[in-house]
Amino acid sequence: MTPSGLVGVENPSLLLTSSGMNMGTGETKEGCAVGIVMEGSRPLITEIQALVSGISYGSAGQPTPVRRVAIGLDSQRMSVILAILQRRASVKFSRTDCWVSVMGGLKLSDTPACDLAIAVALASSRTGKLVPADTCFAAEIGLGGELRPLPQMERRLQEAAQFGFSKCVCAPERTRTRDRKEGGKRSAKNKTIGKMKVLECESLSDALKWALVSASKQNFTGKIEGDALDESLQSSYDDDDL
């Protein structure tokens, strides 16, 4: 709305990401990850922000109840993702307060599409690892930690490529023909859309190896080696250390 009346928004995705995330460029951040949701028939780039902190203590020295706050998304879905991260990826949240918010005040109706982005943002804030600003995430997460492809995936990927991202982490594409040939197993190869590389991962643990960046333990591809990731997730984040 302007003084002269309503004006169309050419790119609503710009309103739903912070300035550092615009066009897939900017500073690598902690606790921020970008997902691709469908609002009606239109794909939107959406930034998810997460904050994880240790529980506080009251005046009597007793710990306060754990808080789980979700703004703009389903709080029960957030609880499920926290449980999957703790059980399948060894990221501990049992004695922490967690806040997750959708940038721009958007209320997600396509919440499963941001499962991976929410998980990456939470893991980043919990471990102190950074998330590359040029990478977005698009996958649903199953209770077993597996990544599931989203509907209308091509449209989502095209929107991310036009937005300027250089990498998108998602679930492998699954077709009926491939399932019959491979006994239902997902097997997909990385591909490119425009200048954007599509990185297909089978599980949440594999996706976190691409998503979390450490300046001291990062190779030239941007992927953290498995041992380095396991060390960062498990070395100093055990429940007994809080």
N, C-alpha and C positions, 0 to 999 in steps of 0.2 A: 504494500500500500504506500503510495506517494501522495504529495499534495494535489497532483493532477489526476489521481485515481489509481486503479489496479494496474500493475505492470507485470508482465510475464517473467518468470525466472528461467533463464536459459539453462543453467546448470545447478540444480538444487543440491547436488552432492557437495558443492563448495561451501554450502551453509552448514553441512553436517560434519565437517572436519576442521580441525584447527589450522591456523596459517602455516604451521610447520609441516603439515601433511599434504597441503595442496599440491596437485599435479604429481603426487608420488615423490616429492623431493623434500628436502629439509633435514633437520637434525634428527638423528636416531634417538628414540625416547624409551624411557622405562614405563611400563604399565599402560601403554597405548598400542592398540592394534586396530587395523581397518578390516571391516567385513563388507560383503556385497549382499544387500537384501533386495527383495522385490516388493514394491508397494503398488499393488494393482498389477499393471503390465509393465511398469517402469523399474529398471534396476537403479539402485541408489548406493553410492559409496558411503559407508557409515563408520565413524570412528567410535571405538569402545575404549573407555578409560577405566582402569582398576587401581585400587589402593588396598594394600594388605599391611596390617600392623599387628604387633603383639597385643594380647589382651591387657587391659588396665586393672588396677587393684583399688578396692574401696578403702575407706578410712579404717576398717577393722582388719585390713591386710588380706581380705578374701578377694579372689578374682571376680570381676564382674561377668555377667552372662555374655557369651560369644554373640557378636552382632553380625548379621548378614543382610546387607542393604542393597537392593537392586532398583535403579532408577531408569525407567524407560523400557524395562524388559521383565519377563516373568521371573519372580524370585524363586519359585520352585525349580525352574530350569537352571538357574544359577547354582542352586544347592546340588543338583544332579552333576553338573560340570565339576564342582569342587570335589565331590566324591570320586568321580572318575580320575581327576588329576591325582588325588591322593593314593588311590588304589592301583591305577594303571601306569602312572608316570612318576611315582615316588616323590611327589611334591606335597609336603605336609601342611595342612591347614587346620588341624584339630584344635589348636590353641591360638587362633588368630581371629581378628576382626577383619571383615572383607566388605568393600564397597565397590560396586560396579555401576557405571553410568553411561548412557548413550549420549554422545555429543549433539548439541543443537536442540535438545528437548524432544527428540523424536521418540514415540512409543512404538516399539517394534511389534508388528503383527506376524512377521516372518522370523520369529526368534530362532528356530533351529538353524537357519542359514548363518547365524553369527556364533554358533557353538564354538567353532575353532578360534575365531577372533577373541571371544570371551576367555577361552582357556589360555590362549597365548598371553593376553593382557594380565590375567591373574598370575600365571607362572612367572612372567617378567617382573611383576611387582614383588612377588614372594622371594625370588632368587636374586633380584638386583641386576639381572641380565637385561640387555637392551633389545628393542625390536626395530629392525631396519625400516626407515621411512618409505623405502621404495618397494615394500612387500605388502601384499594384501592376502586375506585368508577367506576361503569359501568352502565350508564342509560342515556336515552334521556329524556329531560324535555319538557312537553307540555306547551302551553300558560296558561292553568289552574293550573299549578304547579304540575300536576301529573307526575309520573315517568313511562316511557315506556321501555319495554324490548328491548334489542338489538339482531340483528341476530347473529347466530353462538355463542350464549352465553356460551355453554359448553366449547368451545375451549378457549374462553377468561378466563373463570374461572379456567380451568386447567393450563393455562399459569401463572395466578396470584398465584395459589397454589404452582407451581414449583418454582416460584420466591421467595417464603418464606413469603408471606403475611398471617396473621392470621385471617383477616376479609376482606370481600368485601361487600360493600353496593351497592345494585342494585334494579331494579324493580322486582315485582313479576312475576313469569313465567305465561304465559297465553296460554292456549290451547283451541282448538275449543270445545272439550268435556267439559272442565270446564266452558267455557263461556255459553254453552247451559244449563248446570245444574244450574248455578248461575245467569242467566239472564245477562251475560256480565260483571259482577262485578269481579274484580281481588281479589283473596283470595289465598294467598300462605303461606307456613310455611318455617321457616328457616331450612337450611340444611347445611351439611358439605361436602367439597371436600378435601380429604386427611386430613390435619390438619387445613385447612382454614374454618372458619364459614362464611356462606353466609347469610347476613342480608337483607331481602327483605322489602322495604319500599314502601308505596303507593304514598307518596307525597314528595315534596322537603322539606317541613317543618319537616316531620318525619326524613328524611335523615340527616338534619342538627343537629338534636338532638343526633345522633350517631357520626357525623363527627367532631363537635367542642368540644374541651376538655378544661376544666378549672380545674386547680389543686385543687381549693377550693370548687368546686361544681360538683364533679365527683364521682359517686358511683363505686362499685367494678367491674361492668360490662363494664365500659368505656362510658356509656350512660349518657348524661346530662338530668336531670329531666326537664320536660316541663316548669315549672315556672321559673327555673333558666335560661333556654335558652331564654325565652321571656324577662326576665329582662335584660339579657346581650345584646339582640338585640335592645331593645327599650329605655332603661334607659338614655343613654348618646349619642345617635346617631340621635337625631332629627335634621332636617334641620336647625331649628332656632338656634341651639347651635354652628354651624360652623362659 
